[in-house]
Amino acid sequence: MLLDRLFKPSAQRPEVREGATFRHIGPGNLIETAKVLELMRDPMGIPHVRYDLIVERNRQPLESLTTSRTLNLQSFTSHFTDAVTDAVEFPDAVEA
């Protein structure tokens, strides 16, 4: 099943599962940290990831950029490539 293959880890991609945390470091030391809340399919059967997102610059959270978001699984795994093993505190997120 396609969904099973997408949710399983590969040599390049860690497993995407509820509770897992991932990070993307962009230009200007902008750090996006995503905590997976839910894996689901849309009405067309496309897998999606609902996640909380914290955006930081120089390790200082940008309060206005702490939100809950949803991306299709392929976009999520392409953007958030680094699994995070250290504990990350997520404040209450605002739905985007």
Secondary structure in CASP SS format (residue, H / E / C, confidence):
PFRMAT SS
TARGET T0000
AUTHOR 0000-0000-0000
METHOD secondary structure of the structure
MODEL  1
M C 1.00
L H 1.00
L H 1.00
D H 1.00
R H 1.00
L H 1.00
F H 1.00
K C 1.00
P C 1.00
S C 1.00
A C 1.00
Q C 1.00
R C 1.00
P C 1.00
E C 1.00
V C 1.00
R C 1.00
E C 1.00
G C 1.00
A C 1.00
T E 1.00
F E 1.00
R E 1.00
H E 1.00
I E 1.00
G E 1.00
P H 1.00
G H 1.00
N H 1.00
L E 1.00
I E 1.00
E E 1.00
T E 1.00
A E 1.00
K E 1.00
V E 1.00
L E 1.00
E E 1.00
L E 1.00
M E 1.00
R E 1.00
D C 1.00
P C 1.00
M C 1.00
G C 1.00
I C 1.00
P E 1.00
H E 1.00
V E 1.00
R E 1.00
Y E 1.00
D E 1.00
L E 1.00
I E 1.00
V E 1.00
E E 1.00
R E 1.00
N C 1.00
R C 1.00
Q E 1.00
P E 1.00
L E 1.00
E E 1.00
S E 1.00
L E 1.00
T E 1.00
T E 1.00
S E 1.00
R E 1.00
T E 1.00
L E 1.00
N E 1.00
L H 1.00
Q H 1.00
S H 1.00
F H 1.00
T H 1.00
S H 1.00
H H 1.00
F C 1.00
T C 1.00
D E 1.00
A E 1.00
V C 1.00
T C 1.00
D C 1.00
A C 1.00
V C 1.00
E C 1.00
F C 1.00
P C 1.00
D C 1.00
A C 1.00
V E 1.00
E E 1.00
A C 1.00
END
